[in-house]
Amino acid sequence: MSARKGKQPVKRIALMTSGGDAPGMNAAIRAVVRRAIHHGSEVVGVRRGYLGLIEGEFEPLPATAVSGIINRGGTILLTARCPEFKTEEGQGDAVAQLRQHQIDGVIVVGGDGSLHGAHELWQKWQVPTVGIPGSIDNDLAGTDFSIGFDTAVNTALDAIDKIRDTAVSHDRIFVVEVMGRDVGFIALEVGLAGGAEAILVPEIPFETTRIGSTIKRGRRRGKTSYIIVVAEGAARGIAVAADIEAITGAETRATVLGHLQRGGAPTAADRVLATRLGAAAVDAMVEGRFGVMVGMQANQVVVFPLETIWTQRKTIDTSVYELAHVLAA
């Protein structure tokens, strides 16, 4: 069953955030609730994602429930991993809860796995669903940006700027590992913005011996400090640091930023993105457009089938990667 328009009215919408949290999810929650009220619909929050859906953790979300949350990180609805939902029994329990609570449609904010779940609800159980991309990894095809990506990049950039101060003061090489799962979007963006001397991403093969040789040449001409940004999907930062130190003989330290990148107040860009996409998701549902995701392309809201996420692959812009390395030479 492909994405299509439905005919039934959508008066009671369930809203959940699922999978990894991302800064801006609360802004999306706020937009969904208030846009739905504008359309005459009611929103019911589902706590802890698919796990809460299975266990029936529902709560009404009136307009007052989303006051003062646009600037908050994390998600007021909480989130959790839920392997049980991948089973037929788990999905059946979730659908039973939706029917018991008289839910007409479900809006899911999350990443790849979460939106796969929304697709399952629509395809297998005919539950009207709309997805909103919420992932710091920015790896979802069909949208230029996912909620949380810009904040994660700025958080990592702030850390790298501080690390560079220490690198310069101590004539050191620092390897900074950033998140991003299997893609290099965060590493590339923050590496370019932070003036990193090398950026390692899973999409492009690299050799630490070549990086080490470049550093040795630079040190001979007087350059004493370096920042190397590594995407977690490309290599472990501590392993890269050990290799670089062995090759160059220069003191090299590794810093893993980890879940620091998921927290904090969302940037203006993420707040605006989440607000526009939250409102668009409600509009799509009210219009009877189910089994779809809302996204942003060239600063315009777009709506496309959920299966686009896994039938297409989103890749980094290699010209930006090449530019970053030219500027770092």
N, C-alpha and C positions, 0 to 999 in steps of 0.2 A: 504494500500500500504506500503510494507516494504522497508527498505533501499535497493537500487539496483543501478546498474551502468546505467547511461544514455548514449545516443549516440550523442546528439547535442553538438557542440563546445561551449566552454565558453570563450568568448572574452571580455565580459563586466561584471564585478563582482561588486555587491553592498555590502558594508561593514558597519555594524552598531554595536555599543555598546549599550546594553539595560539593564534596571533594575538598581540595585545598582552598583555604580562604584567600581572598585577594582584596587589597585596599580599593574601596569603591563599591563593594557589595552593598553596604548600607545605603549608599546613595541610590542604587538601583532599587532596593526594597522601598525606599521612600517614594520614588517615582512611580513604581508599580501601584502602590497603595493609592496614591493621590490621583493618578490617571484613571484607575479603575473607578474610584468614587465619582470622578467627573463623568464617566460613562454610565453611572448608575449601577455599578457592580460592587460586590463585596469581596474583600480579600481575606483569606485565612492563612496564617503562617504555619509552616510545618517546621518544627524544631529538629535539628540534627539530620537534615537531609533525608536520604532514602531510609535510613534506619528509623528516624522518627515517623516517616510515612508508614512503614510496616507496623510500628508500635502504636500508631494513632496519636502522636503528639501534635495536636492541632490547637491553634489559638487565634481568636479574631484579631484583625489588625485594622482598627479604626484610624482615622487621620491623626489623632493625638498620639498613637503608638509610635509614629515615625517622626515625631518632632525632635529636632536637635540631634539627628543621627548622621546627617550628610557629611560631617567632618570626621566621623569616627572610623577607625580601622576595624578589621575583622568583620564579623557579621552578627547582628543581634539575634538572628535565628539559629545561630550555631551551625556546626557542620560535623560530619563524621564519615569515615569510610564504611561501606556496607557491602561486603561480599555476599550477604544473604540475598540481596536484590538481584544478583545475577542468576539465581535459581528460579525455576518455574513456581515453586511454592512461595518464595519470597515475593515475587511479583504479584501472585494471586492474593496474598495477604494485603499488599499495598493497595491493589485495586479495590478490594473489599472495604478497606478503610475509606477510600475516596467515595465509594457509593454510600457508605454509612453516613458520611458527613455531607452528602448531597453536593459533591464538588462537580462543577461543569467543565473545568479545564485546569491544567497545571502549568505554571511558569517555573522553569528551572534555571537558576544562575549557577554556572560552573564551567568546568573544562571538558576535555574529551570524554572521559568516562561518565561524567554526569549527564552529558548531552546524549551519549549512547543510551543511557537509561530512559531519557525522555523519548527517544526514538522507539525504544522497546514498548513503552506505554502506548504510543500511538499505533505502531505497526501491529502489535500482537493483541492489544487489549482495547483498541479504539478509544483510548482516553485522549481527548484533545490536549496537545502540548505545544508550548513555544519555548525555545531556548534563548538564553542570553549568555554570551561568552564572558566568563569570568575566570581569568587565569593569568598569573604573572608571566608565564612562559611565552605567551603570544603565539602559540603554535596552531591555532585553529584556522583552517582554510575558510575563505569567504569573507573575512573581515580584516581590515588593515590592522586594527588594534583590539586587544581584549582588555576588559576591565582589570586594573591592577598592574599592568605592564609598565606604564609610565612612572608610577610610584616606586615600583621595584627598581627601575633603572636609576631614579634619582636618589633612592636610598643607597644603592651600591656606589653611585658616583660620589656621594658625600663621604662614604667610607674610604674610597680610593683617593680622594683629595687629601684626606688626613694621613693615609698611609704614605703618600708621596712625600709629605713633610718629613716623616721619619726616614724614608729612603734617602732623601737628599742629605739629611743631617748625619746619617751614619754611612754614607757611600755604599748602600746595600741594594740588592736586587730583591724585589717582592713579587711573589706569585699570588694573585688574588683569584680564588675560585668563586664563581657566581652560580646561581641557580639557572634553570632553564630546561630541565629534564633532557630530552633528546635533541634539542635545537639550540642554536647559538644566538638568538635574538637579543637577549639581555647582554651577553658578553660583547657582541658587536656594537650595540648602541652605547654601552657604558665605556667600552674601550676607546671608541672614537671620541666621545665627549670628554673622557679623562686623559686623552693624549697618551694612551698606553703604547709602549714600544713593541709589543707583540700581543696578538689576540688569537687564542686557540679555540676553534669551534668544531663541533662534530661533523659539519658539512664539508669541511676542507681538510685534507690530510696535512700533517705537519711532522717535522722532525726536530726533536730537541737539540740534536747535534748542530743543525743549521742555526737555530736560535742562539745556541751557545757561542758559535763562531761569530755571529753578528755582534753579540755582546762583547766578546774579546776584542774585536776590531774597534768597537766604540770606546772601550776602556783605554785602548792605546792612543786614541786621539783626545782623551781627556774626559769622556763621559763616565760618570761614576755611579749613577743610580738608574734603575730601570723598574718599570711596572709591566708585568705580564698578566693579562687577564685570561682566565681559563674557564670555559663553560663546563659545568659538571658532567655533561654528556660526552665531552671530548677526552678528559683525563682527570685524574685526582691531582689537586693542586700540590699536595705534599710530595707526590711522586715526581711531578715536573720540577719542583724546587730542588729535590735531591739530585736529579739529572743535571740541572743547570749548574749547581754548585760543583758537581764532580767535573764538569766540562770546563768551567771558567776558573775554578779555584776561588771565586768570590763569594762572600757571605750572602746566602740566599735564604729568605724566609717565606713561608706560606701562610696565607690567611684565608680561612673558609668563612664566607659571609653567611651562608646557610639561611635559616628561617628569619633572620633579621630582615630580609628583603620582602617578606610577606606582611610585616606589621607596619604600624604607623598611620597617621592621617593621610588620606588620599590627596594627591596633587589636584590642582584645578582641572587639569586635562582629564584625569580619571573621574572626577566628580561630574564634569559635563558629559563625558562619554556615557557613564553609567545612567545619568538622568535621561539622556536622549534614548538610550537603548531600552531602559525600563518602560518609558512611556510608549515606545514603538512596539514592545512586546504585548502590552495590553491592547493597543490598537489592532495588532494582527489577530489577537484572539477574539476580540469583539467583532472583527470583520469575518471571522470564520476561517482564518488561515492557520491550519494546524499542521503539526509535524514539520515545523520550520524553525529557523534561528534568525534573529535580527543581528545585523552587524553594521559596520561602518566602512564604506569605500569612498575615497576621495572626498571625505567630510560629508557624505550623504548616507542616510540610513538606508539599508537594503534588507530585503527579506528573501531567504533562500532555503531549500530543503535541508533538513538536518543531515542527511546522508552526504552532503557536500563535504562535511568535515573529514570523512574518512575515504571518500572517493577521489579527493584532490589532496595534494601535498603542498603545504606552505613552506617556502624556503627563503633563506636570507638573500639579500641583494649582494651578489658577489662584487659589484662595482663599488659598493660602500666598503666592503672588506679590503679591496685593493687600495682604495683611497686612504684608509686608516694606516695601512702599512707604508704607503708612499710618504705620508706626512710624518711618520715616525722614524723615517730613515735618518 
